[in-house]
Amino acid sequence: QVQLVESGGGLVQPGGSLRVSCAASGSIIRINAMGWYRQAPRKERELVAAISSGGITTYADSVKGRFTIYRDNAKNTVYLQMNNLKAEDTDVYYCNAEALPNWLNEYDYWGQGTKVTVSA
């Protein structure tokens, strides 16, 4: 029922910027936390950034000062603004949302991912 659709990935030069978006749709009563994750080859899945329904943010140390997460609750959309991109930021970025399809249950939902490639 709940669907997350990411967009905005692409090829960027080192030092460049990119903004990825994630829009939630379907039968949603409420969305709690939302976040962005990535998993590079030979590494475990990593939380890049997360934001609560009230706007409290969390960032991985590797992206602090470069990335900003924010959300538009009216549009059920979360954004990740990525500045000063580095080659090591190259990965598929996945959107996650804690959402309630009804008043009894909360589930984690995942998007299909959007690829970010940082290369000269």
C-alpha positions as a Markdown table, in Angstrom:
| # | Residue | x | y | z |
|---|---|---|---|---|
| 1 | Gln | 0.0 | 0.0 | 0.0 |
| 2 | Val | 2.7 | 2.5 | 1.0 |
| 3 | Gln | 5.2 | 3.3 | -1.7 |
| 4 | Leu | 8.4 | 5.3 | -1.6 |
| 5 | Val | 9.8 | 6.8 | -4.8 |
| 6 | Glu | 13.3 | 8.3 | -4.9 |
| 7 | Ser | 14.6 | 10.7 | -7.5 |
| 8 | Gly | 17.5 | 13.0 | -8.2 |
| 9 | Gly | 20.5 | 10.7 | -8.4 |
| 10 | Gly | 23.1 | 11.0 | -11.1 |
| 11 | Leu | 26.7 | 11.7 | -12.0 |
| 12 | Val | 28.4 | 14.6 | -10.2 |
| 13 | Gln | 32.0 | 15.8 | -10.2 |
| 14 | Pro | 34.0 | 15.9 | -7.0 |
| 15 | Gly | 33.1 | 19.0 | -5.0 |
| 16 | Gly | 29.7 | 19.2 | -6.7 |
| 17 | Ser | 26.2 | 19.1 | -5.2 |
| 18 | Leu | 23.1 | 17.0 | -5.7 |
| 19 | Arg | 19.7 | 16.8 | -4.1 |
| 20 | Val | 17.8 | 13.5 | -3.8 |
| 21 | Ser | 14.1 | 13.3 | -3.0 |
| 22 | Cys | 11.8 | 10.7 | -1.6 |
| 23 | Ala | 8.1 | 10.9 | -1.8 |
| 24 | Ala | 5.7 | 8.6 | 0.1 |
| 25 | Ser | 2.3 | 7.8 | -1.2 |
| 26 | Gly | -0.6 | 5.4 | -0.5 |
| 27 | Ser | -2.8 | 4.8 | 2.4 |
| 28 | Ile | -0.8 | 6.6 | 5.1 |
| 29 | Ile | -2.2 | 7.8 | 8.4 |
| 30 | Arg | 1.1 | 9.1 | 9.7 |
| 31 | Ile | 4.8 | 9.1 | 8.9 |
| 32 | Asn | 7.2 | 9.1 | 11.9 |
| 33 | Ala | 11.0 | 9.1 | 11.2 |
| 34 | Met | 12.4 | 9.2 | 7.7 |
| 35 | Gly | 16.0 | 8.6 | 6.6 |
| 36 | Trp | 18.6 | 7.9 | 4.0 |
| 37 | Tyr | 20.9 | 4.9 | 3.9 |
| 38 | Arg | 23.7 | 3.7 | 1.7 |
| 39 | Gln | 25.7 | 0.5 | 1.4 |
| 40 | Ala | 29.0 | 0.5 | -0.4 |
| 41 | Pro | 30.8 | -2.7 | -1.7 |
| 42 | Arg | 32.4 | -4.6 | 1.1 |
| 43 | Lys | 30.7 | -2.5 | 3.8 |
| 44 | Glu | 27.6 | -2.8 | 5.9 |
| 45 | Arg | 24.5 | -0.7 | 5.4 |
| 46 | Glu | 25.1 | 2.8 | 6.8 |
| 47 | Leu | 22.7 | 5.4 | 8.1 |
| 48 | Val | 23.5 | 8.6 | 6.3 |
| 49 | Ala | 20.9 | 10.9 | 7.8 |
| 50 | Ala | 17.6 | 10.7 | 9.6 |
| 51 | Ile | 14.9 | 13.1 | 10.6 |
| 52 | Ser | 12.1 | 12.7 | 13.1 |
| 53 | Ser | 8.5 | 13.9 | 12.5 |
| 54 | Gly | 9.4 | 16.9 | 14.7 |
| 55 | Gly | 12.5 | 17.8 | 12.7 |
| 56 | Ile | 15.2 | 16.4 | 14.9 |
| 57 | Thr | 18.1 | 15.3 | 12.7 |
| 58 | Thr | 20.9 | 12.8 | 12.9 |
| 59 | Tyr | 24.0 | 12.5 | 10.6 |
| 60 | Ala | 26.8 | 10.1 | 10.0 |
| 61 | Asp | 30.1 | 11.5 | 11.0 |
| 62 | Ser | 31.4 | 11.2 | 7.4 |
| 63 | Val | 28.7 | 13.6 | 6.0 |
| 64 | Lys | 28.4 | 16.1 | 8.8 |
| 65 | Gly | 28.8 | 19.6 | 7.5 |
| 66 | Arg | 28.3 | 18.5 | 3.9 |
| 67 | Phe | 24.8 | 16.9 | 3.9 |
| 68 | Thr | 21.5 | 18.3 | 5.1 |
| 69 | Ile | 18.2 | 16.4 | 5.5 |
| 70 | Tyr | 14.9 | 18.1 | 5.7 |
| 71 | Arg | 11.2 | 17.2 | 5.1 |
| 72 | Asp | 7.9 | 18.6 | 3.9 |
| 73 | Asn | 5.2 | 16.8 | 5.9 |
| 74 | Ala | 2.4 | 18.3 | 3.8 |
| 75 | Lys | 3.9 | 16.5 | 0.8 |
| 76 | Asn | 5.1 | 13.4 | 2.6 |
| 77 | Thr | 8.5 | 14.0 | 1.2 |
| 78 | Val | 12.1 | 13.9 | 2.6 |
| 79 | Tyr | 15.1 | 15.5 | 0.9 |
| 80 | Leu | 18.8 | 15.1 | 1.2 |
| 81 | Gln | 21.0 | 18.0 | 0.0 |
| 82 | Met | 24.5 | 16.8 | -0.7 |
| 83 | Asn | 27.3 | 19.3 | -1.0 |
| 84 | Asn | 31.0 | 19.0 | -1.5 |
| 85 | Leu | 30.6 | 15.5 | -2.8 |
| 86 | Lys | 33.5 | 13.1 | -2.6 |
| 87 | Ala | 34.3 | 9.9 | -4.5 |
| 88 | Glu | 33.6 | 7.9 | -1.4 |
| 89 | Asp | 30.0 | 9.1 | -1.4 |
| 90 | Thr | 29.4 | 7.0 | -4.5 |
| 91 | Asp | 26.7 | 4.5 | -3.7 |
| 92 | Val | 23.0 | 3.7 | -4.1 |
| 93 | Tyr | 21.0 | 5.7 | -1.7 |
| 94 | Tyr | 17.9 | 4.2 | -0.2 |
| 95 | Cys | 15.0 | 6.0 | 1.4 |
| 96 | Asn | 13.4 | 4.7 | 4.6 |
| 97 | Ala | 10.2 | 5.7 | 6.3 |
| 98 | Glu | 8.4 | 4.6 | 9.5 |
| 99 | Ala | 4.7 | 4.8 | 8.5 |
| 100 | Leu | 1.4 | 3.8 | 9.9 |
| 101 | Pro | -1.1 | 2.3 | 7.4 |
| 102 | Asn | -3.6 | 2.2 | 10.2 |
| 103 | Trp | -3.8 | 3.1 | 13.9 |
| 104 | Leu | -2.7 | -0.4 | 15.0 |
| 105 | Asn | 0.5 | -1.0 | 13.1 |
| 106 | Glu | 3.8 | 0.8 | 12.2 |
| 107 | Tyr | 6.1 | -0.6 | 9.5 |
| 108 | Asp | 9.4 | 0.3 | 7.9 |
| 109 | Tyr | 9.1 | 1.0 | 4.2 |
| 110 | Trp | 12.0 | 1.2 | 1.7 |
| 111 | Gly | 12.4 | 2.8 | -1.7 |
| 112 | Gln | 14.1 | 1.1 | -4.6 |
| 113 | Gly | 17.2 | 3.3 | -4.4 |
| 114 | Thr | 18.7 | 6.1 | -6.5 |
| 115 | Lys | 22.4 | 5.9 | -7.7 |
| 116 | Val | 24.8 | 8.7 | -6.9 |
| 117 | Thr | 28.1 | 8.6 | -8.7 |
| 118 | Val | 30.9 | 11.1 | -7.9 |
| 119 | Ser | 33.6 | 11.1 | -10.5 |
| 120 | Ala | 35.7 | 13.4 | -12.6 |
